Amino acid sequence: MKKILFLLALFFYVQISNCQPDKIDALSYPKSSISNLSDIATDIEYIPLETTPNSIIGRIINVKVRNNFIYVATVDNKIFCFNSSGKYLFNLAKAGRGPEEYLYCATFDVNESNSILAVLGTKEIVLYNQVSNGFNFLKRINLNESPQLINFIGQNDNIILQYSNTYGTNPISKELINIKGETLLSWPNFMKFQIQEKIMVLSRYENTSFNFKNDLYLKEVGNDTVFKFNGNKLDPVLIFDTKNKRVSPEVRSNPKYYADHMYEYYILQKFFGSERFIYYTAAFNKDYNIVGIYDQVKKTKYAVPGKEFLKDDISGGVNFEPQYCNNGTFYSWIDAITFKNYSSDEIFNKTKVKNSVKHESLKNLAQKITENDNPILIAAKIK
């Protein structure tokens, strides 16, 4: 059976190799830049996450948005659920080693119907049913290896697992399973390598992905190509052309060399997409602040100021640095005290904006919140 799955995956890989996706020259510096949010966005919304005795948020480590629900994972191993207006609903706080518990909740996902929440552990996925007043334990899926990322895909509640290639020996790079834990498809690891020394170099950016129109877009660190998962195959949609600066298997096989020369190689850190724009950050040549936007209509790459990011010229709020995206909306967040300090500045009150109504609503929000309130989620609708 495994041999059949492998051959199927290889067939799909060969089948897509004749497609001609867009190509970005990753190493060249853009001729133009974008600094205003209105250049890529049509609207922005500031959503205060309600503060109650049961919803006190420390540091946010992950956010997911599905339909009318907002899910926030925090550093103290809890997942809080809010409605689309930021009203607190309930939370999941089952960190531990018990039969219905998870070790940590930094990586999680929610299915399309908001009925199942999946939390990734070490060689396991813990599933919970979402009901009207909280989360109930559903089951635990045991895995042979530990994925780096998990994503629900489709209405059948299947899950795509993306694996790290740190050791170079994993036979597969991606796997599609159902909620029973059964393997439906797997994709071979075409970038295997043999480590020359008994050390390894870990990367936070082995895999990146985002959702748009219920399709999942994926990229792994050793491959220049962004793929879209489409039904039962991967379609190439975009290439970050890194030429000879790709983190190839040959480079990774020598961990001492790679550790000493890591920043001579182009590493995509995160990328988010909408109908028209791709936003991305990367490290290259000891530059930790490569930030760019690719216009898929004009086939043009733009630079974004690496420290200021995108100025909110729509409502006059804080500069916008995307941290997560879903279906063409980019999200960020800010602590209440930081927002309150920013909004008390005289420049904030006098700044010229595209939408004066939005600006007035920000002023009202600044007056209502206190420095002890939960963070504010920022949602920008991208063109």
Phi, psi and omega in degrees: 000317180297323179295321179296316179298319180297316181293322176298314180297319179296322178298315180296323180296314180293324182298326184270352189290345181271355179290156182240087179284165173299152180232130176254127173285097189292333188270340182279150179275133182299147180280337181231166181225160174233128180234343181260135181298326183296344178291336181235349186239150177260339184199160176216144182225137176254119186244103177289126179278117189307136179258119175226170177302335182261001184228038179280116185262130172275236178273131178281133177244344179198148178224141172227143176234123178227117178054243184258022181236144175242128180244130184233117175266138185240167184295339179267023170068039175235151174241119181260142180243129178235160171277180187294343178268357180096005179287132181290135180248301181191177180218165174245116182225074183233043177288132180160195182241016180282174184295336180247019186246167177238154179284319180204162188231026182298324181247119181208169174206164182231140182286173187296330183267006181056034180252343181225132174248130181246128179246127182275130174241201177273111183056035177197157172233127180258125183254139177230140171279133173269123178242184188296334184237016177155206182238134176245138179301133179252300180190172178237129177258119177273138183239156178284328179228172179259113176291163174268324180226150172229144178215129169293145179217128175081172183278352179273003178063032172285159184233130174266129176255130175249125185259148172286151177248031185301317183272344178079001187247353180299126183292338180235155177255329180216155182212141176250123180234162172262178185284358170276348182092007181278137179283125178261320178209153171218151181245129183297153172275104181274002183236046177290156174204162178251118181293130184281334179231161184276050173224162179219160180243117181273148177226135176288343191247037176301319181223144173224155180197161172207162180253140173210123181053044177066011172257148180253129178252130188229148173213140175247156193297326183273000184239131181285349190264136171267128180249149171251128177280118188233094179077269180225022179213167179254122178256128176287131183237341183200141178237124169271097187285102182260005178051238182269014180251022175281146177281083186280165175302325179297319179293316185287339182290342178248085188297327179294315177297315182297319179297321181283335186239018187307316187276010168271355182246146184279121179237112175289127184267311176206153176212141182229148184226154173230193178300323186246323191247145170245123176255136182211154171233151183206162173245136178197136176055045178064019177257110183273001189237037173285115179229128184217164175228133177247124178272111184286345177275311181275352182056045186231141178257138180235148173272151174237135179307122188288345179253325182270335184059226187254123180288129178281083178273003177277309182243349179087014180280197183292159175300142191258119175242105182301135179241342184198153176216154176205124177051046173083002174252127178263141184237149170215181178207161183214142177294149182300317182293323178294317178296318182295319178295319180296316184285347178273353180287143181297327180298322180300316183290333184257356186295146178272133185229166178283330185230101184291331179294317177298322181295318179295323179293328176293321177298317179296320178297319180297329179284332185276321186281159175243168183291346180264002181284166178295163176300165179250127177275136180245126183237121180247123179276116187265144181297000000 
